[in-house]
Amino acid sequence: MKLLRKYIHQILSEEKKMSGSWDKEPGAGIVVVRQFDDGWRVLCLHTEDSMDLPKGGIDAGEDVLSTALRETREEANITDLEFNWGLNGIKIFHMTMFVAQTHQDPE
């Protein structure tokens, strides 16, 4: 879990460098992991210049988990999620990130 936290921190730090600001609205997302024969893999979304995690801003009336689920569905079309490590989010900067396992391919 320590390496995963470091990875999330790195992704969000890159986002900060690109935007030039820490003053962002709160958001949430999910670090989606999947186990293959040769080990675990983390879902990364390819952007123009880097990789990112499925995440986004909290809409009116949403809580952080609802936001994380919606963003993962919208950005990767993944809905089969198992929160084997619990539903305690990892808060880093302005984002709350959850960790969930899937058996589903992203789209």
C-alpha positions in Angstrom: 0.0 0.0 0.0 3.0 2.3 0.7 4.1 2.0 -3.0 0.6 2.7 -4.2 0.3 5.8 -2.1 3.7 7.0 -3.5 2.4 6.3 -7.1 -0.8 8.3 -6.4 1.2 11.2 -5.0 3.4 11.2 -8.0 0.5 11.3 -10.4 -1.2 14.1 -8.5 2.1 16.0 -8.3 2.5 15.9 -12.0 -1.0 17.3 -12.4 -0.1 20.1 -10.0 3.0 20.9 -12.1 1.0 21.1 -15.3 -1.7 23.3 -13.8 0.6 25.4 -11.7 -1.7 25.5 -8.7 -2.7 23.5 -5.6 -5.9 25.5 -5.3 -8.2 23.0 -6.9 -11.7 21.9 -6.1 -12.0 18.7 -4.1 -12.3 15.5 -6.2 -12.2 11.8 -6.0 -11.1 8.8 -8.0 -10.3 5.1 -7.9 -6.9 3.4 -8.3 -8.1 0.4 -10.2 -5.9 -2.7 -9.9 -6.2 -6.1 -11.7 -4.3 -9.3 -11.1 -2.8 -11.1 -14.0 -0.7 -14.3 -14.1 2.5 -12.2 -13.9 1.3 -9.9 -11.1 -0.8 -6.8 -10.4 -1.4 -4.0 -12.8 -2.7 -0.5 -12.2 -5.2 1.1 -14.7 -3.7 4.2 -16.2 -5.4 6.5 -18.6 -3.2 8.0 -21.4 -3.4 11.8 -21.7 -1.6 14.0 -24.2 1.7 14.1 -22.3 1.4 11.6 -19.5 -0.7 9.0 -17.7 -3.5 9.6 -15.3 -5.9 7.9 -13.0 -9.7 7.9 -13.3 -10.7 10.9 -11.1 -12.6 14.2 -11.2 -14.5 16.9 -9.4 -17.3 16.3 -7.0 -20.7 17.2 -8.5 -23.4 18.9 -6.4 -25.1 16.3 -4.1 -22.3 13.7 -4.5 -20.1 12.3 -1.8 -16.5 11.3 -2.6 -17.3 7.6 -3.2 -20.1 8.4 -5.6 -17.8 10.7 -7.4 -15.0 8.1 -7.6 -17.5 5.5 -9.0 -18.9 7.9 -11.6 -15.5 9.1 -12.8 -14.3 5.5 -13.2 -17.4 4.6 -15.1 -17.1 7.7 -17.3 -13.4 7.5 -18.0 -12.8 3.8 -18.2 -16.2 2.2 -18.4 -15.4 0.0 -15.4 -18.2 -0.8 -13.1 -17.1 -4.2 -11.7 -15.2 -3.0 -8.6 -14.3 -4.8 -5.4 -13.1 -2.7 -2.5 -11.1 -5.5 -0.9 -9.0 -3.0 1.0 -11.9 -1.2 2.5 -13.7 2.1 1.7 -11.3 4.4 3.5 -10.1 6.8 0.9 -6.5 8.0 0.7 -6.5 11.8 0.8 -3.7 13.4 -1.1 -3.8 17.1 -1.9 -7.3 17.9 -3.0 -8.2 14.4 -4.1 -9.6 11.4 -2.2 -8.6 8.2 -3.9 -9.9 4.7 -3.3 -8.3 1.4 -4.2 -10.4 -1.3 -5.9 -9.8 -4.5 -7.8 -11.6 -5.4 -11.1 -11.7 -8.3 -13.5 -13.1 -6.0 -16.2 -11.2 -4.6 -19.3 -11.3 -0.8 -19.6 -12.8 0.8 -22.6 
